[in-house]
Amino acid sequence: MKKIIKLDNKTIENIAAGEIINRPVSIIKELVENSIDAGATDIVVEIKRGGKDYIRVTDNGSGIFDEDLPDVFKKHFTSKITNFEDLFSLDTRGFRGEALNSIQNVSEVSLTTKTHEENLGLNIKYSFGEFVSKGEAVTNYGTTIESSNLFKNMPVRRDFLASDRTEENQIIALIETMAVAYYSTSFRLISNGRIVINTSGSGNLKTTILEVYDLNTATKTIELDKTFDDYKIYGLIGNSDNSNVGKNKSLLFVNGRITENRELEKLIEGIYYGVIPKNRRPVYFIFLTVPKDSVDVNIHPSKKFVKFNDFDKVKYLVESSIYEALKSNKDVVSASTEESISFTVEDEEEFSDEDNSTDVQKFVEVEDTVKNSPQNIKSSLNMDYDEVKTAADDGYDYEFENESNSDDIIDSDFQFEIPNIVVKKEEVIKKTETSIEALLPIDGMWNFNIPLGIVFNNYFLIENKPKNCMIVVNIKNAIERSLYDKINSDYTNKSVGTQTVLEPFVYNYDRGTLEKIEENIEILSKLGFDISIMGENTVVLRGVPSLISDKFIKSNFDDLVYTIEGGKSHKNITEKSLISSLSKIASNSSKLVNVNEIKGILLDVLNSENPLTSPQGKNIFTIVDEDRFIEGILHE
């Protein structure tokens, strides 16, 4: 066993620096925040090879005085706080006094500065933690910091950096966000001599969004402006025609600081449920101003995550202002309030017996008949905000489709009417004494099972004579399972066919999303997509998988990209997620012709290794015994 020893100061400094500065974008974030804190109205960022070889940040801020220059690169030296209590009333972005010290430990650094009180500037240089020189320099007012050869003294750390393009995309995303956050400041990003971002610092949020993103993002927005006690919200949110696949256009700022708060993000996504297409994210640029002592920015060294002392006030302000804005813009979903026939089946996994005196009923994918769906909760445009209770987090995947003629779906012998009934669910069929094999054996299945027909375009009813029970088949889930198995089999055997589309689909994505697509382009190609990446943000789709070619529409690829965006980096997980998404896309648009087709799908499902659930983990079969079914019909 090795003897325990004390690390030398150099090793300690390098380890600490590597924790704070882990890639080029970390350096740029710290330097730009320093520029903002120095009152800069013009900031220029220049990089080479994604910042690995060279970074320069130039600002027109207040500059650094001669007497302060020797302390600039020392650890825990800062001008932004003087004691612990100052942490709870911060107006600055940085405050720990660690960033510059860390940068000079992992790169070669040159700092040139000039204050408005001085006629001549100053320059100081460090090389991987070692002082090099200090002297006078001819320069403009403000500060310029150059960092080169990042992690040259730590080869293993440098080898872990991503590709030049990936590192560049990280920096682009940061400067885009910074430009929106500080829209009264001009930003310019130059990568390998090419201007990538150039904003005017006009002080107009919509103008800045136009300069950073595009016309659609800037114009299809609704303004927010509301105050509640000492709390204020303002900014722009997208309307129903303005949504995004990636996360780069969903930005939240608290007291001028770029912020992440998962509770608020989920809240906003819930408000947009039913307003924007499924599998897309809301576009918003929201600024919150709260009392300094009501928010804690010290919960993480990155200062990116915040905790609110009075979250209820923040939640009310955000929820009410967004809902009212969407309502005034007629973007709240309006649904018919007419009651229709409902066939309700409780889902065992969601059943709660906390109150034995009340039957707790959960709806399982019953379409327009669901009264308490998020769409119906927000159905009336003249509802007061306080009457609205968001239900988008209830864990259910509601589908709202157009009614179709049952004559096109089932044979006339199977047409019948069903009264309004509520059926309490018995057990989901499992491999017990009442197993799937016993009720629906592959051989001779229809000798003692009587198909009754389809209700609500998605439930196939089968009467099982020996067991005196009703088998309810979720057709959509069954189709998903059948298609998943077929696509997965073809993918595994490398036999997925590709069907050329008549007119190529063209998509525009932000750089981060495009990078994700590029990382998974091999998997997409093996799944049957003929895909090309053109330029910096364009994807061209010339072919789709043959198995789903007649069902594939342009927006379906956005759904797949959404899956990639939110997926894990593990290749096998991404493959399975994409195959599952493809089967779901195909099942959503599948149209049944007759009962025989459903029988064929059931045969596929029963031959599956996972016959009980869809790829999404949803039940395919539900069993209701005779007594409970009769009780439901007679229930008043």
C-alpha positions in Angstrom: 0.0 0.0 0.0 1.4 3.4 -1.0 2.2 6.0 1.6 -0.2 8.9 2.0 1.5 12.2 1.0 0.5 15.8 0.6 0.1 17.0 -2.9 2.3 19.8 -4.0 0.8 23.2 -4.7 1.2 22.9 -8.5 -0.8 19.7 -8.7 -3.5 21.1 -6.4 -3.8 24.2 -8.6 -4.1 22.1 -11.8 -6.7 19.8 -10.3 -8.8 22.7 -9.2 -8.4 24.5 -12.5 -9.5 21.4 -14.4 -12.7 21.3 -12.4 -13.7 24.9 -13.2 -12.3 25.0 -16.8 -13.2 21.8 -18.5 -13.5 22.9 -22.1 -13.1 26.1 -24.3 -16.6 27.2 -23.7 -15.9 27.4 -19.9 -13.2 30.0 -20.5 -15.4 32.1 -22.8 -18.3 32.0 -20.4 -16.1 33.3 -17.5 -14.5 36.0 -19.6 -17.7 37.3 -21.2 -19.4 37.4 -17.8 -16.4 39.5 -16.5 -16.9 41.8 -19.5 -20.6 42.2 -18.6 -19.7 42.9 -15.0 -17.2 45.5 -16.2 -20.0 47.4 -17.9 -19.1 46.5 -21.5 -21.5 47.5 -24.3 -19.4 45.8 -27.0 -17.9 42.3 -26.8 -15.9 40.5 -29.4 -15.1 36.8 -29.1 -12.6 35.2 -31.5 -11.7 31.5 -31.6 -9.6 29.0 -33.6 -10.2 25.3 -33.8 -13.2 25.5 -31.5 -11.2 27.4 -28.9 -8.6 24.6 -28.4 -5.8 26.6 -30.0 -6.9 30.2 -29.4 -9.4 32.3 -27.6 -9.6 36.1 -27.4 -12.3 38.1 -25.7 -12.2 41.9 -26.2 -14.5 44.4 -24.4 -14.9 48.1 -24.0 -15.6 47.9 -20.2 -14.0 49.8 -17.3 -10.6 48.1 -17.6 -8.3 47.2 -14.7 -6.1 49.6 -12.7 -2.3 49.1 -12.5 -2.3 48.4 -8.8 -4.9 45.7 -9.2 -3.2 43.9 -12.1 -0.8 41.7 -10.0 -3.8 40.3 -8.2 -6.0 39.5 -11.2 -4.8 36.0 -11.6 -4.5 35.1 -7.9 -7.0 32.6 -6.5 -10.0 34.1 -4.6 -9.1 37.7 -5.4 -12.2 39.5 -6.6 -13.7 43.0 -6.8 -17.3 41.7 -6.6 -17.8 40.8 -3.0 -16.1 41.7 0.3 -17.7 39.3 2.7 -20.0 36.3 3.0 -23.2 38.4 3.3 -22.5 39.9 -0.1 -23.3 36.5 -1.7 -27.0 37.1 -0.9 -27.3 40.5 -2.8 -25.2 39.9 -5.9 -25.5 42.1 -9.0 -22.6 40.5 -10.8 -22.3 37.3 -12.8 -19.0 36.1 -11.3 -17.9 36.4 -7.7 -15.7 33.5 -6.6 -12.3 34.8 -7.8 -11.4 31.5 -9.3 -11.9 31.8 -13.1 -8.8 33.8 -14.2 -6.6 31.8 -11.8 -7.9 28.6 -13.3 -7.5 29.8 -16.9 -3.8 30.8 -16.4 -3.1 27.4 -14.9 -4.3 25.4 -18.0 -3.3 27.7 -20.8 -1.0 30.5 -22.0 -2.7 33.8 -21.1 -2.1 37.4 -22.1 -4.2 40.2 -20.5 -4.2 43.7 -22.0 -6.2 46.5 -20.4 -6.7 50.2 -20.2 -9.0 52.3 -17.9 -10.5 55.6 -18.9 -8.3 57.3 -16.3 -5.1 56.2 -18.0 -3.4 57.3 -21.2 -1.4 54.0 -21.7 -2.5 50.4 -21.3 -0.9 47.5 -19.5 -0.2 43.9 -20.4 0.5 40.9 -18.2 1.3 37.3 -19.3 1.2 33.9 -17.7 2.1 30.4 -19.0 0.5 27.4 -17.4 0.6 29.0 -13.9 4.0 30.7 -14.3 4.4 34.4 -14.4 6.0 35.6 -17.7 6.0 39.4 -17.9 4.3 42.7 -17.1 4.6 46.0 -19.0 3.0 48.9 -20.8 0.9 48.4 -24.0 -0.9 50.5 -26.7 -4.5 49.5 -26.7 -8.1 50.8 -26.6 -10.1 51.3 -23.5 -11.4 48.1 -22.0 -9.8 44.7 -21.6 -8.6 42.0 -24.0 -7.7 38.5 -22.7 -6.1 35.8 -24.9 -5.9 32.2 -24.0 -4.0 29.7 -26.2 -2.9 26.0 -26.2 -5.6 24.9 -23.8 -4.6 21.9 -21.6 -1.2 21.6 -23.4 0.3 20.9 -20.0 -2.4 18.2 -19.4 -2.4 16.0 -22.5 -4.9 13.5 -21.1 -7.4 16.3 -20.4 -6.8 17.8 -23.9 -7.4 14.4 -25.5 -10.9 14.3 -23.9 -12.0 17.5 -25.7 -14.5 16.9 -28.4 -14.1 17.6 -32.1 -13.4 21.2 -33.2 -17.0 21.5 -34.6 -18.5 20.2 -31.3 -16.5 22.7 -29.3 -17.4 25.5 -31.7 -21.1 24.6 -31.5 -20.9 24.8 -27.7 -19.5 28.3 -27.9 -22.0 29.4 -30.6 -24.9 28.3 -28.3 -23.4 30.2 -25.4 -22.9 33.5 -27.3 -26.4 33.2 -28.8 -27.8 32.9 -25.2 -25.5 35.7 -23.9 -26.6 38.0 -26.8 -30.3 37.5 -25.9 -29.7 37.8 -22.1 -27.8 41.1 -22.6 -29.6 42.5 -25.6 -28.4 46.0 -24.9 -24.8 44.8 -25.5 -23.3 44.2 -28.9 -21.8 40.7 -29.4 -19.6 39.4 -32.3 -18.3 35.9 -32.5 -15.6 35.1 -35.1 -14.6 31.5 -35.6 -11.5 30.8 -37.8 -11.8 34.3 -39.3 -15.5 33.9 -40.1 -18.2 36.0 -38.4 -20.8 33.7 -37.0 -22.8 36.0 -34.7 -23.2 39.7 -35.0 -25.7 41.6 -32.9 -26.2 45.4 -32.7 -26.9 45.7 -29.0 -30.0 47.7 -29.9 -31.8 47.3 -26.6 -34.8 45.7 -28.4 -35.3 42.1 -27.5 -37.2 41.2 -30.7 -34.5 42.7 -32.8 -31.8 40.8 -31.0 -33.7 37.5 -31.4 -34.0 38.2 -35.2 -30.2 38.9 -35.3 -29.4 35.7 -33.4 -32.0 33.3 -34.8 -34.4 33.9 -37.6 -37.5 35.8 -38.7 -40.0 33.1 -37.7 -38.6 32.9 -34.1 -38.6 36.7 -33.7 -42.0 37.5 -35.2 -44.3 34.7 -34.1 -44.1 35.7 -30.5 -46.3 37.2 -27.8 -45.1 39.8 -25.3 -45.0 39.2 -21.5 -45.1 42.0 -19.0 -46.6 41.4 -15.6 -45.8 42.4 -12.0 -46.8 40.7 -8.8 -45.6 42.3 -5.5 -41.9 42.7 -5.9 -41.7 40.1 -8.7 -41.7 41.0 -12.4 -41.8 38.9 -15.6 -41.2 40.2 -19.1 -40.0 38.9 -22.4 -41.4 37.0 -25.4 -43.0 33.6 -25.8 -43.8 31.7 -29.0 -47.3 31.3 -30.3 -48.8 28.1 -31.5 -46.9 28.4 -34.8 -43.5 28.9 -33.1 -42.0 25.8 -31.5 -38.6 24.1 -31.6 -37.1 20.6 -31.5 -34.0 21.6 -29.5 -33.6 23.5 -26.3 -31.7 26.5 -27.5 -34.8 28.7 -27.9 -36.2 28.0 -24.4 -34.3 30.5 -22.2 -35.0 31.7 -18.7 -33.1 34.6 -17.0 -33.4 35.5 -13.4 -32.1 39.0 -12.4 -30.1 39.1 -15.6 -28.5 35.7 -15.0 -28.8 32.8 -17.4 -30.6 30.2 -15.3 -31.9 26.7 -15.2 -34.8 25.6 -13.0 -36.3 22.3 -14.0 -39.5 23.0 -12.0 -40.2 26.1 -14.1 -39.3 24.4 -17.3 -41.8 21.6 -16.7 -44.4 24.1 -15.7 -44.0 26.0 -19.0 -44.0 22.8 -21.0 -47.2 21.8 -19.3 -48.9 25.1 -20.2 -48.0 24.6 -23.8 -49.4 21.1 -23.8 -51.9 20.9 -26.7 -50.9 24.4 -28.0 -47.8 23.2 -29.9 -47.3 19.9 -31.7 -46.3 16.9 -29.7 -42.6 16.3 -29.3 -41.7 19.9 -29.8 -40.6 22.4 -27.2 -42.0 25.8 -26.5 -40.0 28.9 -27.6 -39.6 31.4 -24.9 -37.2 34.2 -23.8 -38.4 34.9 -20.2 -36.8 37.4 -17.9 -37.7 37.3 -14.2 -36.8 40.1 -11.8 -37.1 39.0 -8.1 -35.8 40.4 -4.8 -32.1 39.6 -4.4 -32.6 37.9 -1.1 -35.3 35.6 -2.5 -33.1 33.7 -4.8 -30.0 31.6 -4.1 -27.4 31.4 -6.9 -24.8 29.6 -4.8 -26.1 26.1 -5.1 -23.7 25.2 -7.9 -20.2 26.6 -8.8 -21.4 27.3 -12.4 -24.0 29.8 -11.0 -26.4 28.4 -13.6 -28.9 26.8 -11.2 -30.9 28.8 -8.8 -33.3 28.1 -5.9 -36.2 30.4 -5.1 -37.1 31.0 -1.5 -40.7 31.7 -2.4 -41.3 29.4 -5.4 -45.1 29.7 -5.2 -44.9 33.4 -6.1 -42.6 32.7 -9.0 -44.8 29.8 -10.2 -48.0 31.9 -10.0 -46.4 34.8 -11.9 -45.0 32.5 -14.7 -48.1 30.3 -15.0 -50.6 33.1 -15.0 -48.8 35.5 -17.3 -48.1 32.8 -20.0 -51.6 31.4 -19.9 -53.1 34.9 -20.2 -50.8 35.8 -23.1 -51.8 32.6 -25.0 -55.4 33.2 -24.2 -55.3 36.7 -25.5 -53.7 35.4 -28.6 -56.3 32.8 -29.0 -53.7 30.0 -28.7 -55.4 28.2 -25.9 -56.7 24.9 -27.1 -60.5 24.9 -27.6 -62.3 21.6 -27.5 -66.0 20.7 -27.7 -67.6 20.4 -24.3 -70.3 18.1 -25.5 -70.4 14.8 -23.7 -70.1 11.6 -25.8 -70.1 8.0 -25.1 -67.3 7.0 -22.7 -65.8 3.6 -22.2 -63.5 3.9 -19.2 -61.0 1.3 -18.2 -58.9 1.8 -15.1 -55.1 1.3 -15.6 -53.8 -1.0 -12.9 -50.4 0.8 -12.6 -52.1 4.1 -11.9 -54.8 2.9 -9.6 -54.8 4.4 -6.2 -56.8 3.1 -3.2 -55.9 6.0 -0.9 -59.6 6.8 -0.5 -61.6 3.5 -0.3 -64.9 5.4 -0.4 -64.3 6.7 -3.9 -63.5 4.8 -7.0 -60.3 6.4 -8.4 -60.6 6.3 -12.2 -57.8 6.8 -14.6 -58.4 7.1 -18.3 -56.4 4.9 -20.6 -56.0 6.5 -24.0 -59.8 7.2 -24.5 -59.9 9.9 -27.1 -62.3 12.9 -27.2 -64.4 11.5 -24.4 -61.8 12.4 -21.7 -63.3 15.2 -19.8 -60.2 15.9 -17.6 -57.6 15.9 -20.3 -55.3 19.0 -20.5 -57.2 20.0 -23.7 -60.5 20.1 -22.0 -59.2 21.7 -18.9 -58.2 24.6 -21.1 -61.2 24.3 -23.4 -63.0 27.6 -22.7 -61.4 30.7 -23.9 -63.3 32.9 -21.4 -62.2 30.9 -18.4 -60.5 32.8 -15.6 -56.9 31.7 -15.0 -57.6 30.6 -11.4 -60.1 28.0 -12.8 -57.4 26.3 -14.8 -55.5 23.4 -13.4 -52.7 22.1 -15.6 -52.8 18.4 -16.0 -50.0 17.8 -18.6 -47.9 15.9 -16.1 -50.5 13.2 -15.5 -48.3 10.7 -17.3 -50.9 9.9 -20.1 -50.4 10.1 -23.8 -53.7 11.5 -25.1 -54.3 11.3 -28.8 -57.0 13.4 -30.4 -58.0 12.1 -33.9 -60.8 12.7 -36.3 -63.8 10.4 -36.0 -64.0 7.9 -38.7 -66.9 5.9 -40.1 -67.1 2.6 -38.3 -68.6 1.0 -41.5 -65.1 1.3 -43.0 -63.5 -0.5 -40.0 -65.8 -3.4 -39.0 -68.0 -5.7 -40.8 -71.8 -5.1 -40.5 -72.2 -8.2 -38.4 -70.1 -6.6 -35.7 -71.8 -3.2 -35.7 -73.5 -2.4 -32.4 -74.3 0.4 -30.0 -72.9 0.5 -26.5 -74.4 2.6 -23.6 -72.4 4.9 -21.4 -70.7 2.5 -19.1 -67.9 2.6 -16.5 -66.1 -0.7 -16.2 -63.7 -1.2 -13.3 -60.7 -3.0 -14.5 -59.7 -6.4 -13.2 -56.1 -7.5 -13.5 -54.0 -6.8 -16.5 -53.4 -10.2 -18.1 -50.2 -11.7 -16.8 -48.7 -15.2 -17.0 -50.7 -16.5 -14.0 -53.5 -19.0 -13.9 -55.3 -16.7 -16.4 -52.4 -16.3 -18.8 -52.3 -14.8 -22.3 -51.6 -18.2 -23.7 -54.7 -19.7 -21.9 -57.1 -17.0 -23.1 -55.7 -16.4 -26.6 -53.8 -19.5 -27.8 -52.2 -19.1 -31.1 -53.7 -22.3 -32.4 -57.5 -22.4 -32.4 -57.8 -18.9 -31.0 -61.2 -18.2 -32.5 -62.8 -21.6 -31.6 -63.9 -20.2 -28.3 -63.2 -16.5 -28.6 -65.9 -14.4 -30.2 -64.8 -11.0 -31.7 -67.5 -8.4 -30.9 -66.1 -5.4 -32.8 -64.3 -2.1 -32.3 -65.3 0.7 -30.0 -63.9 4.3 -30.1 -61.7 3.4 -33.1 -59.1 1.9 -30.8 -60.5 -0.9 -28.6 -61.2 -4.4 -29.9 -63.6 -6.4 -27.8 -63.4 -10.2 -27.5 -65.7 -12.4 -25.6 -64.0 -15.4 -24.1 -66.6 -18.1 -23.5 -64.7 -20.6 -21.2 -63.7 -17.9 -18.8 -66.9 -15.8 -19.1 -64.8 -12.6 -19.5 -64.3 -9.7 -21.9 -60.8 -9.2 -23.4 -60.2 -5.5 -24.3 -57.4 -5.1 -26.8 -55.8 -1.7 -27.3 -55.4 -1.7 -31.0 -52.9 1.1 -31.2 -50.6 -0.5 -28.7 -50.9 -3.8 -30.5 -49.9 -2.2 -33.8 -47.0 -0.6 -32.1 -45.7 -3.9 -30.8 -46.2 -5.6 -34.2 -44.4 -2.8 -36.1 -41.6 -2.5 -33.5 -40.8 -6.2 -33.9 -40.7 -6.0 -37.7 -38.5 -2.9 -37.8 -36.2 -4.3 -35.1 -35.8 -7.6 -37.0 -35.1 -5.8 -40.3 -32.6 -3.5 -38.5 -30.8 -6.4 -36.8 -30.6 -8.3 -40.1 -29.5 -5.1 -42.0 -32.5 -5.6 -44.4 -34.4 -2.3 -43.9 -35.6 -1.1 -47.3 -35.7 2.6 -48.3 -38.4 4.2 -50.3 -37.5 7.4 -52.2 -39.9 10.2 -51.6 -41.4 12.1 -54.6 -40.1 15.5 -53.3 -37.3 15.7 -50.7 -38.1 16.9 -47.2 -35.9 19.9 -46.2 -35.4 20.8 -42.5 -33.6 23.6 -40.7 -32.1 22.9 -37.3 -29.9 24.8 -34.9 -26.2 23.7 -34.8 -26.5 21.7 -31.6 -29.4 19.7 -33.0 -27.7 19.2 -36.3 -24.6 17.9 -34.5 -26.8 15.3 -32.7 -28.3 14.2 -36.1 -24.8 13.9 -37.5 -23.7 11.7 -34.6 -26.5 9.3 -35.3 -26.6 9.5 -39.1 -25.3 5.9 -39.3 -28.2 4.6 -37.3 -30.7 6.6 -39.2 -29.2 5.3 -42.5 -29.5 1.7 -41.3 -33.1 2.4 -40.3 -33.9 3.2 -44.0 -33.4 7.0 -44.2 -31.6 8.5 -47.1 -30.4 11.6 -45.4 -27.9 14.3 -46.2 -26.6 17.3 -44.2 -26.0 20.4 -46.2 -24.4 23.6 -44.9 -24.6 24.6 -41.3 -28.2 24.0 -40.5 -30.0 22.1 -43.3 -31.0 18.4 -43.4 -32.4 16.9 -46.7 -34.4 13.7 -46.5 -34.7 11.9 -49.8 -35.8 8.5 -48.6 -37.7 6.9 -45.7 -38.1 3.3 -44.5 -40.2 1.3 -46.9 -42.3 -0.3 -44.1 -43.7 3.1 -43.1 -43.3 5.0 -46.4 -47.1 5.3 -47.0 -47.6 6.6 -43.4 -44.6 9.0 -43.1 -45.2 12.7 -43.2 -42.6 15.6 -42.9 -43.2 16.3 -39.2 -42.4 12.7 -38.3 -38.7 13.3 -38.7 -39.0 16.1 -36.2 -40.4 13.5 -33.8 -37.3 11.3 -34.4 -35.0 14.3 -33.9 -36.8 15.0 -30.6 -36.0 11.4 -29.6 -32.4 11.9 -30.4 -32.2 15.2 -28.6 -33.6 13.7 -25.4 -31.8 10.4 -25.6 -28.8 9.0 -24.0 -25.4 8.8 -25.6 -25.3 5.0 -25.5 -25.6 3.7 -29.0 -27.9 0.7 -28.2 -30.3 2.9 -26.2 -30.5 5.4 -29.2 -31.2 2.5 -31.6 -34.0 1.1 -29.5 -35.5 4.6 -28.9 -35.6 5.4 -32.6 -37.1 2.0 -33.5 -39.7 2.6 -30.8 -40.4 6.1 -32.2 -40.8 4.7 -35.7 -43.3 2.1 -34.6 -45.3 4.7 -32.8 -45.3 7.0 -35.8 -46.6 4.2 -38.0 -49.2 3.1 -35.5 -50.6 6.6 -35.1 -51.4 6.8 -38.8 -52.4 3.2 -39.3 -56.0 2.6 -40.6 -57.7 -0.7 -40.0 -59.7 -2.2 -42.8 -61.5 -5.1 -41.1 -61.5 -7.5 -38.2 -59.4 -10.0 -40.1 -56.6 -7.4 -40.2 -56.8 -7.0 -36.5 -56.7 -10.8 -36.1 -53.4 -10.7 -38.1 -52.0 -8.1 -35.8 -53.0 -10.1 -32.7 -51.2 -13.1 -34.2 -48.0 -11.0 -34.6 -48.3 -9.7 -31.0 -48.8 -13.2 -29.5 -45.7 -14.4 -31.3 -43.7 -11.6 -29.9 -41.2 -11.9 -27.1 -43.1 -9.2 -25.3 -46.7 -9.7 -26.1 -48.2 -7.9 -23.1 -47.1 -4.3 -23.7 -46.2 -1.8 -26.4 -42.6 -0.7 -26.9 -43.6 2.3 -24.8 -44.5 0.0 -21.9 -48.3 0.4 -22.3 -50.7 -2.5 -21.8 -52.1 -4.2 -24.9 -54.6 -6.5 -23.1 -57.1 -5.9 -20.3 -59.5 -8.5 -18.9 -62.9 -7.7 -17.4 -64.9 -10.6 -15.9 -68.7 -11.0 -16.5 -69.9 -9.8 -13.1 -67.9 -6.6 -13.3 -68.9 -5.9 -16.9 -72.6 -6.3 -16.0 -72.1 -4.2 -12.9 -70.7 -1.5 -15.2 -73.7 -1.6 -17.5 -76.2 -1.3 -14.7 -74.1 1.3 -12.8 -76.0 4.6 -12.3 
